[in-house]
Amino acid sequence: MKPQQKLLNSVDRCVDEALEGIVSSSGCLSLLRGHRVVVRADLEALKGRVALLSGGGSGHEPAHAGYIGSGMLSAAVAGGVFASPPPASVLAAILSLRDAGVSGVLLIVKNYTGDRLNFGLAAEQARNRGVAVEMVIVADDCAFDQPSKAGRRGLCGTVFVHKLAGALAEEGCPLDEIVSKVTEAVKGIGTLGVSLSPCSVPGCLPSFDLPAGEMELGLGIHGEPGIKRSKVTSADEVVKTMVDHMTNPASQSHLSLKSGDSVVLCVNNLGALSCLEISISVVTRSAIRYLEGRGVRVARVMSGAFMTSLEMAGVSLSMMRADQEILRLFDARTTASAWPNLSTVCISGKSYILDPPAKDMQETSHTEGPLSDVMRKALEAVCSSLLQRQEELNSLDRASGDGDCGNTHAQAAKGEDINCILVDTLCNIYEQYSQVCLSDRYGGADPGDRTMLDALCPAVEELGRLTTAPPGGHMAILQAAVEKAELGAESTRDLTARAGRASYIATVHVTLPDPGAVAIAAILRAVFEALGGQK
């Protein structure tokens, strides 16, 4: 294995430069000189109120500096990558908050030995200086049925605690009341992660090896081992496995959840999953549907990157049981940059599908025109041809584009309502494509630019002769159009791309025919053969 490539200036200074970047781009944060401590720039606004301090090792961004702001954290302490911050920096943060006139300081600490020890030592030193300090430990990991002496790990559920405690502090609640309410809320928080890849500390090899096609359930945010490995399955199956494990009453670390309960759901990207998988979001959809199927009311959903593990490709699910008071605190305003701007509308029970405008009624019997049997036969032949050539078109597109030309055409070929396709496209195809060939208003492409037009335009020109064809001459014209389309597609091998994605690739790398042009020729060939033409 080789170290993963990372876009850094220096391995030794990457944490410091990251903090400098966060602060310099914020406008409302400051760095404590000599320490990896980020604080609110308006500390005077905290006078007489409880301040919140959290932190831990770096590599989990946006945690924890991203949660500094009115209504959340007052400051955050960063250690090295995956390393607990030293007690001296934690103490410096506490004392800076004391000097701002706060009434007390609450430390929110993830349950790791180093974090507990270093934050605890700093808390004792601060108390010896007269500072009112309390500490809440977050241990929300649901992975292990029988946790070790160290207890359950602190994971992304910590972000829920930041939010609840921050809202209470913003309301002016005293320190002991915040501790009491947050400690109770933590009992209703659970998290479980699954990883599809390892992560690596800058300058080091990946922390473990995960074979292709496998995933690991229950992995920690520092790459600590999980509970089992298995083959990667669908998002629906993975979510089911995760939720079932999290809520299994036989496990000592389970989250008690029954039908009728309300939860806040956090779908957290551990670093390298795409937005399609997480935020837009296949996994989020799966989680909502499965929970609702179990009778659980999903009150709020946050999806995105909230507590990452460097470049790990994986996801964690966090759930927090939520009554009206929890939701009130969760919905309270915050200026923290990493907190999502969520709707306060309950997710479950909300209809989110709109019906399209009603379509005009069509005649049920069609002997000619776009809904006739002959046109249906032609379209079915086109669909069959595109499905057969899916991988061929993808292969051509990988040489000059994003490699999905075949998938795109296959998706269209699998359309459920063939009648709609016919009505919406076939009846006007000649007119529309004729205009494409005569103007550049659709993308700025012209014949000779190595695009689909190089096959389409000569075919359309030939098809224009249909209007004056003698009886029985239509098939000859269609055959000529097919041949011209195929010649046009083949000619794109020798053309320089001046439009489309291929135009951004060096000419020496583009030696295969244009996939769009090949698809056009294939479509016309399928129509010709469906109408009785020779193969």
N, C-alpha and C positions, 0 to 999 in steps of 0.2 A: 504494500500500500504506500501511496505517496501523500504528503500533506495536501489538504484541499487548498485550492487557490483562493485568496481573499484580497479584496481591494483595500489595502492599508498602506500607510506610509512607513510604519514601524511597529513590529510586534511588541516591543517594550513600551511604546507610548500609545498604543491603540486605545486603551481605556481613557487616558487623559484627553486625547484628541477627540474621542467620542463625546465626552462630557463638555468639552469646549464647543463642539458643534451644536450640541443641544442647547447650551446656554446662549451662544451667540445668535442662534436663529429664533430664539423665543421672545426676547424683549421683556419677559417678566420673571426671569430666573437669574440667579447669581451663583458663582463658585466661591467656596470658602478657601482662601489662599492657603496653600500648603497641604490641602486635604482633598480627597475625592468626595467632596460633599457639595450637593446642589441644594440651594435654599430658595424660597420665595424672595423675590426682590423687594416686596412690600411687607417685610417682617413686622413693621410697626402696626399693620392691620390686625396682628394676632394678639395685641396687648389685652390682657385680661381673659384670654381664651385658652383652651387646651390646644397644644400643638401636636401634630402627628409626625413621627419619624419612622421610616422604614428603610430597607436596603438589603444588600447581600452581594453576592458575586455578580460581576458583569457577564454579558453574553445572553441575558434574558430580555433585552430591550424589546419594547419600551419600558419594561419594569427596571428600576422603579422611578427614575426621574421623570418619566412621562406622565406620572400620576401626581405630580406636584402642582398645586393650584388651589384657589379658593374652593372649598367644599371637598377637598381631598387632602393629600399630604402637604405638610409644611416644609419638609426637607427629606432628602434621601442620601444614603451613604453607599458608595460603590467600592467593592473590593476589586481585585484583579479578576480576570476571566475565570469564572467558576470558583472563586476564592473568597472567603468571608472577609469583610472589611475589618481592619484592625481596631481594637478598643479605643485607641487614641483618636481616631477619626470619628467614631461614634460619639465619644465624649465631647469632642470639639463641636459637633453638630448640636448636641443637647445644650451646651453652654451658650452657643450663639442664639438658640431659641430662648433660653433663660434671659439673656441680655435684652431680648426684644420685649420682655415683660409678660411672657405667657404665664398662665396660672398653673400649668403642669404640662408634662410631656408624656405622650403615650407611644411606646415602641411597639411596632407591629412587625413580628419576626417569624420567618418561615422556620419550620421545625427541622433544622440541621444542626448538628453538634457544634460546628464552628460558629454559626450565627448566634445560637443560644448563648454560647460561652462569651463571645466578644461583646455582644449587646448587653449581656448580663453584667459583665465586669464594668462596662461603661456606666450602666445604670447605678451600680453600687457606688462608684466614684462620684457620680452626680448627686446621689442622695446625701453623701458625706459633705457635699457643698451646699446642701439645703434645697436642692431641686426636687420637686414632687414628680417622681417618675414611676410609671407602671409599664408592664410589658404583657402583651397578648401574643401567645404562640399560636400560629396557624398550622394545623396538621390535617390536611383535607384529602390526602392520598387514599384511594380505595383499593389499591392493587393487592395488598397482601391479606390473606385470610387470617393469618396470625402474625401481626407485626412484631418485629424484634424489640429489644429493650429500648432502642432509640425511638421507637414509635413511628407513627405515620409521617410521611414527608410533607413538607409544605409546597403546594403547587399553585396553579393559577387561581384557585379559590381565594388566595390572598388578595387579589384585586377587588373582590366583593367586599372584603373587610376594609380595605382602604376607603371604599365608597361609603359604606354605612357609618364608619367612625368619622369620616370627614364631614358627612352631613350633620351628625350629632354635634361635632365640635363647632361647626358653623352656626348652629342654633344656640350655642352658648352653654351646652350641657357640661356639668362638672366632670372631672376626670373619673371619679369612682362610678358614676352613672354610665359613662361611655364604656368603661371596662366591663361592667355588668351586662349591658345590652349586647355588646359585641361578642363577649364570651359565649353568651347564649346563642347568638346567631351562628357562630362557628360550628356548633353542634349539628346544624342543618345544612352544612356545605360538604360536598364531595367532589372529587376530581379523579379522572383516570385518563391516561394517555396511551397512544399507540404510535409506533414509529415504523417508517418504511426505509429509513436510512440512518447511519450514524451521524454524529457531529464531531468536529475537531477543534480543539483550542488552537488559536493562531500559532503557527510555527511547530505544531505537533501533528502526529499521525492521528487518524480517526480513533476514537476511544474504544470502538469495537467494530466487528465485521458482521454485516447482515447480508446474507446471500440474496441475489436478485430473486424477486418473486416471493420473498418472505417478509413478515412483519413481526414486531415484538410488542406484546401487550404489557402495560404497566411499567414502561420504561420511565426512569427519572429524568428531570430536566437537566441533569449534568451527564447524562448517558449511563446512569446506574442501571444495572440489570433489571429487567422486568420479571414477569411471572411465567410467561410462556411464549414460544414462537410458533407461528403457523403460516400457511400459505395466504397471500393477499387475496381477499375476496371482494365482493362488491361493497360499496359504501353502506348500503342498507344492512348487509350482514355484519360488517364491522361495527356499526353503531349498535345493532342489537346485542352483539357480544359484549360491548363496553357497558351499555346500560344494565344489562342483566347481571353482569359481574358487580357493578357498582352497588346494586340494590339487592344483592343476594343475602338474605337474613342469616345464612350460615356463616358468613364472613364477619369477623370481629371489626373490620373497618368499613362495613357497608353503610350506605346512606339509606336511612329508613324512608321509604317512599311508597305510598299506596294510592289507589284510584281515588280521585277527588282532590288530591293535594295540588297546590299551585307551586310552580317553580320559576326561578329565573335561570335561563340556560346560557352558558357561554361556550361557544365553539371556537377554540383557540388554535391558531396556526402555530406549530412549534418552530416554524422558520422557513421551510422551503416548499410547502404545498402552494399550488397556484391559487389565484383568487377564484377561478372556476370551481376548484375543489372545495374551498372553504367559504369565501365571503359572498359568492354570488348566488347559490352555493349548494353544491350537491350534498355535502355532509350535513349542513344545517337543515336542509330539507328532510334528510333521512332522520335526523334526531327529532325534529318537531313531529313528524308523522309517527314515529315509533312511540314517543311519549304519549301523544294523544291517543294512539291505539291502545295504550295501557290505562287510559282514563285519567292521565295526568294533565292538568291545565297548565299550559305554557304561557306564563304571564308576560315575560319579556325575553328577548333574545339578543345577545350580542355575539357577533362573529367577526373574526379578524385575528390579528397578531397582538396578544395582550401580555403573554409571558412566554418568550421563545427560548429555544435551546440552540443558539447559533444557527447553523444551516440545516438542522435536522428536518427531514421530510416526515412530518407526522402531525397528529392532531390530539388535543386533549378536550374532553368534555367536562365542564364544571356545572354542577347544579346546586342551587340554593333554595331550600324551602322558603316560601314567601307568603306572609300574611299581608294585610293592608299596611301595617306599620313598616314592614320591611320594604314594601314597594314604594311607600312615601319617601323613605330615605334613599332608596335606589334612584328614584326619579328626580331627586333634588339637584339643583343646578351646580355645576362645577366648571371651572376654567381650565382644568387639567387637559393638556394637549392630546393625550392618548385615550381619553375617555370618549366613547362614541356618542354622537347626538341621536339618542334613541327616541322613538315614539313612546308615549305613555299609554297607548292603546293596547289592551290585552291581545296577544297573538292568537290564542285558541278561540275558536268560535267566530273569527272574523272571515268574511267572504272576501277573497282577493281575485276572483275570476270574473271578468266582465263578458257578457255576450256580445258578439259582433253584430253590426246592423243586419237586419233580416234581408235575405237574398230574394230577388224576384223569383217567382215561381216559374219553373221551366216546363215545357211540354213533356209528357211522359213517353211519347213515341217520336223517334227521330230517324228518318230514312236517309237524310243527307245533312251535311253541315258538321260542325265540330262535335256534336253529340251522337253522331251516327255510328253504327256498328263498325264501319270501315275505319273511321277515325279512332275508335277505341282499339281496334286491332293494331293500328299503326302505333298508337301510344304505348300499348303493352309491349310491342316489339322494341321500341326505343328504351323503355324501362329495363327490359331484359338485357339489352346490349350494354347499357350503362353499368348495370350490376356486374356483368361478366368482365367488364374492362376496368373495374374499380381500382385494382392494384396497379394495373398498367398506367392509368392516368396519375395515380399517386406517385409512381416511380418517375414519370416524366416531370411532374411538378416539383419533386424534391431537388431536381437539378437546377431549377430556375425560380422556385417560389417556396411556399410553406408546406408543400407536400400533401395537400388535402384536396386537390382537384377531383380525384376519384371519389373521395368520401362525400364531397359536396354534391356531385352529380348522383351518387348512389342514394343520398338522403332524399333528393328530389324524386328519384325513381321509386322510392318506397312510400311516396305520398299516399295517404289513405283515401282521399276523395278525388278519383281520376276525373270525374265529371267537372269538378271545379277547375282542375288544371286545364282541361279542354276549353271550358268557357272563358277562363281568364287569359289564356295565352294563345292557343292554336288559332282561334278565329281572327286574331289580329297579327299573327306572327310575321306575315309577309310585309305588311305596312310598317311595323315597328322596326324590323331589321333592315328594311330598305332605307329608312331614315338614319339608322346607325351608320350605314355605309356612306351616306351622303354628307354627314356632318360629323364634327368632333365633339359634340356636346355631351356625349357619354364617355367621359374619361380622357378625352383628348387623343384618342388613338385613331390612326389611319391605316389603310391597307399598306403593307410593307413594313409595319412597326413590330412584326413578330407577335401578333396576338390572334385571337379567335377570328378577327376580321379577315385575316388572310385566307381562311377557308370559307367564311360566311359570305363575304362580298361577291366573289365570283359565282358562288352558287345562287345567290339572290338575283344576280344579274341574269343568269341563265333561266331561273324560274320566272322571271318577268315575261318570258316568251309564252308562258301558259295562256295568257289572255288572248293571244292571236293564233294559238295552235290549231291545226286542222283536226277533225275527228280522228281519234285513235293515235294522235301524236303526243299525248301528254306523258306517257311513260318514257318515250325517247328523251324528252326534255328533262324529266326527273333524273334519268340515268346520267345525262350529260352534267346536270347540276351536282350529282354525287361525285362524279369523276373529277370535276373541277374543284370541289371541296377537298377531296383527297389529295389532289396535286398541290393545292394551296397549303394544306397542312404539312405535307412533306417538304415544301419549299421553305418552311420556317426554319429548317435546320441551318440554312445558309444566310439567314437574315440577322441583322443586329437589332436587338430589342431596344425600342425607343419608348415603350409604354408598358405599364404593368410592373409587377415585382421583378421580373427578369431584367428590367432595364437598369437595376441597381447592381447587377452581377457582371463581372468581367466577361467580355465576349468569349474568351478562350475557354471559359467554364460552361458555356451554353452551346452544346453541340447536338442536342436532341430536339425533335420537333416540339412546338408549343403544345402543351396539354389541352388548352382550350380549343385550339384549332383541330386537334385530333378528336376531341369530343364532338365538335360540330360535324365533322365528317362521319363519325360513327352514328350520330343521330340520323343524318340524312340517309346513310346506307341502310339503317334499320327500317326507315319508312319505305324506302324503295323496295326492299325485299318483302316487307309485309304486304305491299300492294301487288305482289306477284312478279317483281323484277328478279333477274338472274343474279345469283351470288357471285 
